[in-house]
């Protein structure tokens, strides 16, 4: 083993300590899958299964290893301490993988998720304010309206008896909630037909994923039919967002007082001024609106979808969720106020347990901005890193019987390991997901409404549902039939 001594002048704040910094390993010392000359491991990387491949290699080569894509090397981390160290050392020492900003910017989706450094800070502040708990309290009645609409839609679909693409259904819910909370606009896709905005958004993340991992940027040279389809979809989303921006600018001009206390993210973005009194550019505004739509829609809908899938094999959890909803909701079909929603502990436990086993962000792609040391590893400037979020959460040292779907463990009932620091479905550090409180609220509302009012039957067995990686981890093949609840509700049983 070599020992490298570096003076603190060479290394970022992260590794700076008293005296000299000790890195015992370099990238060349790391284990990893054998690759081909020039190509590296490209031939082993099936993009739609990328998370499964990187997780399998983590099981084989350990919590820090290296793979190659052509001449580019990427370090893969799954030790929770190392992951935490890297995620917290942002934005100074690590950034998101730089390809993300390029690809998202080409799609007009360069916002708070892809921005870095000084450009990121003011955008992050506005996102945090817009998604803060106290802000959500005032908007709760709108969430309740969306949930009630969805219940009515599902009653109609249950009566029709047809199998449902439940993830598409859930996207209607999450798009409606996201646009209400962040743009103050009621798009109401729950009550619309099939030509909804989600159809266009659905093309964006898979395309971003393909482009991020492409060996050559072919889409810049020639527009294939799929690129043209994406261009059309992006143009339509932008035109729709443009109408919202014009309407909001008109409202702000008519009521300038609103700029002092913006009531949503869109108002806040349009009203913000930097130290020299300049507003955000249109590119930044549109990039952020698109970012919010994408970040708020897919992640929550896929997590809800994974939960529905897991619950199909956990009748005990369905019973407990139902008991809790019957107890807390009184005679309502949907939680009547935010206090009631926040009390839904079983629903919260189901959300956490689902995210532990099925994190929709299984890989976070980063890059080092300066030479630094992580753990005992010397990481050169511009090294790509992939942080895996699932291996630590499924390690018996952190969670007892880790492969079992057991929401009770989140209610204090765990005879054995329960290390919450190994559970990072929302990331960690300064860039932790600002939408996590909203996401948990949505999940509690949805679970309590769904299981209080319906029986859910999966069409086909668990083996028919696959994890597909398209920047987020998508449940593919999940179809359900809804039936109006057959067992008596507590309120009607005693009536
Ligand atoms: C279950 C639902 C969700 C999951 C699992 C999730 C997960 C994540 C993760 C893993 C990150 C990256 C964190 C990091 O780099 O450390 C992130 C970032 C982000 N999320 Fe979420 N998210 C969810 C819902 C939402 C919602 C509902 C919104 C807003 C409406 C949202 C907005 C954002 C934004 C704006 C960022 C970028 C933050 C930044 O880079 O500073 N997310 N999310």
Boltz pocket constraint, residues with backbone or C-beta under 6 A from the ligand:
constraints:
  - pocket:
      binder: B
      contacts: [[A, 87], [A, 112], [A, 113], [A, 114], [A, 115], [A, 124], [A, 127], [A, 131], [A, 178], [A, 182], [A, 291], [A, 292], [A, 295], [A, 296], [A, 297], [A, 299], [A, 300], [A, 303], [A, 360], [A, 361], [A, 364], [A, 424], [A, 425], [A, 426], [A, 427], [A, 428], [A, 429], [A, 430], [A, 431], [A, 432], [A, 433], [A, 434], [A, 435], [A, 436], [A, 438], [A, 439]]
      max_distance: 6.0
